[in-house]
């Protein structure tokens, strides 16, 4: 029983951390996006344009932005806190 409670807490804590990161990604201004390593003005514009089609719900979902592949999404995931 204790293991299930601990496992549930860890899952909740992890998803809350990723949710905060994705929330910032979904609301960041162009200037804030440019501060993230690997994102320049063109990618920031593409991210903002793609957000109009719907929020990013995962970092895999973030890859729907033109010019963002698996490596770039992983890099952003590490730098967005």
ZIGI-V921936 format. One record per backbone hydrogen bond with DSSP energy under -0.5 kcal/mol. NH is the residue of the N-H (numbers start at 1). CO is the residue of the C=O. E is the energy in kcal/mol with one decimal. If there is no record, write none. Layout:
NH|CO|E, NH|CO|E
This chain:
5|1|-1.9, 6|2|-2.6, 7|3|-2.9, 8|4|-2.4, 9|5|-2.3, 10|6|-2.6, 11|7|-2.3, 12|8|-2.4, 13|9|-2.9, 14|10|-2.4, 15|11|-2.4, 16|12|-2.2, 17|13|-2.0, 18|14|-2.2, 19|15|-2.3, 20|16|-2.0, 21|17|-1.8, 22|18|-2.7, 23|19|-2.3, 24|20|-2.0, 25|21|-2.1, 26|22|-2.2, 27|23|-0.9, 27|24|-0.7, 28|24|-1.8, 33|29|-2.4, 34|30|-2.3, 35|31|-0.9, 36|33|-1.5, 39|36|-2.1, 40|38|-0.6, 44|40|-2.4, 45|41|-2.3, 46|42|-2.1, 47|43|-2.6, 48|44|-2.4, 49|45|-2.4, 50|46|-2.4, 51|47|-2.0, 52|48|-0.8, 52|49|-0.7, 53|50|-1.7, 54|51|-1.6, 57|55|-0.5, 62|58|-1.4, 63|60|-1.2, 64|61|-1.8, 65|62|-1.7, 68|65|-2.2, 69|67|-0.7, 73|69|-2.5, 74|70|-2.1, 75|71|-2.3, 76|72|-2.5, 77|73|-2.3, 78|74|-1.7, 79|75|-1.3, 80|76|-2.2, 81|79|-0.7
